[in-house]
């Protein structure tokens, strides 16, 4: 896959354009840097078609609030994983 930084060049098929940031914002959990929960939830909500399961996991495991409707079947599958 072709990768470009800041501006696309000539490419056929799939490619990625990276926009570098001077500093990444993160929280620390178990001594490791992680994305902020609010940002992750917002991303999942905006892309619910692809991230319904991760959002259901966050809701069930960590009690995050979401305005998105999550299919009950997905919540049941997540419950199985959390119980393990």
Z-matrix of the N, CA and C atoms (Angstrom, degrees):
N
C 1 1.447
C 2 1.524 1 107.89
N 3 1.312 2 116.49 1 134.34
C 4 1.458 3 121.26 2 178.17
C 5 1.526 4 110.30 3 -75.77
N 6 1.332 5 116.07 4 142.58
C 7 1.455 6 122.33 5 178.71
C 8 1.522 7 108.28 6 -128.43
N 9 1.314 8 115.83 7 134.23
C 10 1.464 9 121.79 8 177.53
C 11 1.515 10 108.44 9 -126.36
N 12 1.326 11 116.24 10 151.14
C 13 1.464 12 120.88 11 177.55
C 14 1.521 13 108.37 12 -111.42
N 15 1.340 14 115.40 13 116.16
C 16 1.453 15 121.99 14 175.37
C 17 1.510 16 116.22 15 83.58
N 18 1.329 17 118.70 16 -39.63
C 19 1.466 18 121.35 17 -175.72
C 20 1.528 19 108.80 18 -147.84
N 21 1.326 20 116.98 19 138.11
C 22 1.468 21 121.31 20 -179.10
C 23 1.521 22 110.57 21 -74.48
N 24 1.313 23 115.27 22 147.09
C 25 1.463 24 122.18 23 173.16
C 26 1.516 25 108.69 24 -112.20
N 27 1.318 26 116.51 25 -164.29
C 28 1.460 27 120.35 26 178.07
C 29 1.521 28 109.91 27 -70.53
N 30 1.317 29 116.33 28 129.49
C 31 1.463 30 121.11 29 -179.74
C 32 1.511 31 109.14 30 -159.28
N 33 1.310 32 115.26 31 146.84
C 34 1.460 33 121.79 32 173.47
C 35 1.521 34 106.64 33 -116.93
N 36 1.306 35 117.03 34 136.77
C 37 1.457 36 120.72 35 179.16
C 38 1.520 37 110.98 36 88.90
N 39 1.331 38 115.44 37 -147.05
C 40 1.462 39 120.63 38 -177.24
C 41 1.513 40 110.98 39 -80.70
N 42 1.329 41 114.78 40 145.56
C 43 1.456 42 119.81 41 172.92
C 44 1.517 43 108.92 42 -154.71
N 45 1.319 44 115.39 43 163.16
C 46 1.455 45 122.52 44 -178.24
C 47 1.518 46 108.09 45 -125.30
N 48 1.331 47 116.33 46 136.56
C 49 1.459 48 121.41 47 172.82
C 50 1.525 49 106.97 48 -109.55
N 51 1.305 50 116.61 49 121.12
C 52 1.459 51 122.03 50 179.63
C 53 1.523 52 109.90 51 -96.69
N 54 1.316 53 116.38 52 133.79
C 55 1.459 54 122.40 53 175.67
C 56 1.526 55 107.30 54 -114.33
N 57 1.321 56 117.19 55 98.11
C 58 1.476 57 119.87 56 -174.88
C 59 1.530 58 112.21 57 -67.22
N 60 1.309 59 115.38 58 145.65
C 61 1.455 60 123.27 59 174.85
C 62 1.517 61 107.61 60 -110.48
N 63 1.308 62 115.99 61 146.89
C 64 1.452 63 118.56 62 178.58
C 65 1.520 64 111.18 63 -68.83
N 66 1.325 65 116.58 64 -33.69
C 67 1.457 66 119.78 65 -178.74
C 68 1.522 67 109.20 66 -145.21
N 69 1.316 68 116.73 67 134.56
C 70 1.457 69 121.61 68 175.82
C 71 1.519 70 108.87 69 -92.62
N 72 1.320 71 115.71 70 142.25
C 73 1.456 72 120.39 71 176.87
C 74 1.515 73 108.68 72 -99.40
N 75 1.321 74 116.78 73 135.87
C 76 1.456 75 121.18 74 -177.70
C 77 1.516 76 109.65 75 -155.03
N 78 1.316 77 115.50 76 165.87
C 79 1.457 78 123.43 77 171.57
C 80 1.520 79 107.45 78 -109.20
N 81 1.322 80 116.45 79 165.01
C 82 1.463 81 121.40 80 176.23
C 83 1.522 82 108.06 81 -108.70
N 84 1.322 83 116.53 82 128.37
C 85 1.466 84 122.78 83 177.41
C 86 1.526 85 107.29 84 -136.33
N 87 1.311 86 116.86 85 125.05
C 88 1.471 87 121.69 86 -176.11
C 89 1.531 88 110.96 87 52.02
N 90 1.330 89 115.10 88 44.12
C 91 1.478 90 122.63 89 177.59
C 92 1.529 91 113.64 90 62.41
N 93 1.339 92 117.88 91 22.39
C 94 1.462 93 121.77 92 178.87
C 95 1.523 94 109.41 93 -128.37
N 96 1.342 95 117.13 94 143.47
C 97 1.467 96 118.97 95 176.48
C 98 1.528 97 110.62 96 -74.18
N 99 1.320 98 115.97 97 134.00
C 100 1.462 99 121.73 98 179.53
C 101 1.519 100 109.29 99 -136.39
N 102 1.321 101 116.86 100 155.39
C 103 1.458 102 121.08 101 174.68
C 104 1.521 103 109.22 102 -62.95
N 105 1.319 104 115.96 103 149.94
C 106 1.457 105 120.22 104 179.44
C 107 1.516 106 110.24 105 -68.75
N 108 1.322 107 115.26 106 136.27
C 109 1.459 108 121.76 107 -175.26
C 110 1.529 109 111.51 108 -56.01
N 111 1.324 110 117.64 109 -42.80
C 112 1.462 111 120.51 110 -178.53
C 113 1.531 112 110.92 111 -60.78
N 114 1.331 113 116.22 112 -40.09
C 115 1.460 114 120.22 113 -179.66
C 116 1.530 115 111.02 114 -68.87
N 117 1.317 116 116.62 115 -37.93
C 118 1.464 117 120.74 116 179.41
C 119 1.523 118 110.07 117 -65.83
N 120 1.329 119 116.78 118 -44.55
C 121 1.467 120 121.03 119 -179.93
C 122 1.529 121 109.78 120 -63.03
N 123 1.319 122 117.30 121 -44.95
C 124 1.465 123 120.84 122 178.87
C 125 1.520 124 111.04 123 -60.49
N 126 1.331 125 117.26 124 -42.61
C 127 1.458 126 121.17 125 178.57
C 128 1.525 127 110.26 126 -61.99
N 129 1.328 128 117.43 127 -45.76
C 130 1.467 129 121.15 128 179.36
C 131 1.527 130 110.96 129 -61.92
N 132 1.329 131 116.86 130 -41.37
C 133 1.462 132 120.18 131 179.78
C 134 1.527 133 111.18 132 -64.57
N 135 1.326 134 117.35 133 -41.38
C 136 1.469 135 120.81 134 179.95
C 137 1.524 136 112.23 135 -67.95
N 138 1.309 137 116.37 136 -25.52
C 139 1.465 138 122.12 137 -177.00
C 140 1.525 139 110.09 138 -121.75
N 141 1.330 140 115.74 139 43.15
C 142 1.462 141 122.12 140 -171.83
C 143 1.525 142 113.14 141 -57.25
N 144 1.323 143 117.79 142 -31.23
C 145 1.466 144 119.92 143 -178.92
C 146 1.530 145 111.50 144 -60.55
N 147 1.309 146 116.65 145 -34.21
C 148 1.461 147 120.97 146 -178.87
C 149 1.527 148 113.00 147 -100.97
N 150 1.345 149 118.09 148 -19.62
C 151 1.455 150 120.72 149 -172.15
C 152 1.528 151 113.25 150 -123.44
N 153 1.334 152 116.43 151 29.31
C 154 1.464 153 119.62 152 177.41
C 155 1.523 154 110.64 153 -65.51
N 156 1.335 155 117.28 154 -43.44
C 157 1.470 156 120.37 155 -178.99
C 158 1.531 157 111.17 156 -63.16
N 159 1.350 158 119.35 157 -50.22
C 160 1.469 159 117.70 158 178.20
C 161 1.533 160 112.62 159 -59.23
N 162 1.339 161 117.81 160 -37.24
C 163 1.456 162 120.36 161 178.00
C 164 1.526 163 110.28 162 -65.40
N 165 1.318 164 117.02 163 -40.70
C 166 1.468 165 120.69 164 177.06
C 167 1.527 166 110.67 165 -62.61
N 168 1.317 167 116.50 166 -38.78
C 169 1.473 168 120.98 167 178.19
C 170 1.525 169 109.86 168 -63.15
N 171 1.326 170 117.13 169 -47.51
C 172 1.463 171 120.53 170 -179.86
C 173 1.525 172 111.11 171 -62.28
N 174 1.323 173 116.30 172 -38.89
C 175 1.465 174 120.75 173 178.86
C 176 1.522 175 110.62 174 -65.04
N 177 1.312 176 117.32 175 -45.45
C 178 1.462 177 121.09 176 -176.54
C 179 1.524 178 112.48 177 -74.61
N 180 1.315 179 116.77 178 -42.52
C 181 1.469 180 121.25 179 -174.62
C 182 1.525 181 112.32 180 -79.25
N 183 1.334 182 117.14 181 -41.58
C 184 1.457 183 120.41 182 -172.84
C 185 1.519 184 114.20 183 -115.63
N 186 1.341 185 117.55 184 -1.04
C 187 1.456 186 121.30 185 176.44
C 188 1.520 187 114.70 186 69.94
N 189 1.348 188 116.63 187 27.61
C 190 1.466 189 118.25 188 179.04
C 191 1.522 190 109.74 189 -68.02
N 192 1.314 191 115.05 190 149.59
C 193 1.468 192 121.68 191 178.96
C 194 1.525 193 108.64 192 -92.74
N 195 1.314 194 116.04 193 139.54
C 196 1.458 195 121.11 194 176.73
C 197 1.520 196 109.24 195 -144.49
N 198 1.307 197 114.99 196 146.65
C 199 1.463 198 120.02 197 176.38
C 200 1.524 199 110.88 198 -90.78
N 201 1.328 200 116.66 199 -8.28
C 202 1.459 201 120.48 200 179.93
C 203 1.525 202 110.76 201 -76.01
N 204 1.315 203 115.95 202 142.42
C 205 1.461 204 121.04 203 175.04
C 206 1.519 205 108.17 204 -82.45
N 207 1.327 206 116.12 205 126.92
C 208 1.464 207 121.48 206 179.52
C 209 1.516 208 108.06 207 -109.75
N 210 1.317 209 115.98 208 129.12
C 211 1.461 210 122.41 209 -179.40
C 212 1.533 211 109.87 210 -56.16
N 213 1.308 212 116.34 211 133.92
C 214 1.466 213 122.00 212 -178.56
C 215 1.528 214 111.67 213 -58.40
N 216 1.333 215 117.75 214 -34.60
C 217 1.466 216 120.94 215 179.17
C 218 1.521 217 111.08 216 -64.20
N 219 1.316 218 116.28 217 -36.99
C 220 1.466 219 120.21 218 178.03
C 221 1.522 220 109.33 219 -67.32
N 222 1.319 221 117.74 220 -43.06
C 223 1.464 222 121.30 221 177.79
C 224 1.530 223 111.84 222 -61.47
N 225 1.330 224 116.58 223 -36.39
C 226 1.471 225 119.91 224 177.67
C 227 1.522 226 111.71 225 -66.47
N 228 1.345 227 117.05 226 -39.74
C 229 1.462 228 120.53 227 177.81
C 230 1.512 229 111.55 228 -66.23
N 231 1.322 230 115.94 229 -39.00
C 232 1.466 231 120.17 230 177.83
C 233 1.524 232 109.72 231 -64.63
N 234 1.309 233 117.72 232 -41.02
C 235 1.472 234 121.38 233 179.74
C 236 1.523 235 110.94 234 -58.56
N 237 1.317 236 118.01 235 -36.78
C 238 1.470 237 121.49 236 177.92
C 239 1.525 238 110.83 237 -63.05
N 240 1.311 239 115.85 238 -41.89
C 241 1.466 240 120.90 239 -178.57
C 242 1.532 241 111.07 240 -68.68
N 243 1.306 242 116.26 241 -41.86
C 244 1.468 243 120.54 242 -177.73
C 245 1.523 244 111.20 243 -67.07
N 246 1.321 245 117.73 244 -32.90
C 247 1.458 246 121.66 245 -179.36
C 248 1.522 247 112.66 246 -69.31
N 249 1.320 248 117.55 247 -22.51
C 250 1.480 249 120.70 248 -177.59
C 251 1.491 250 112.99 249 -68.97
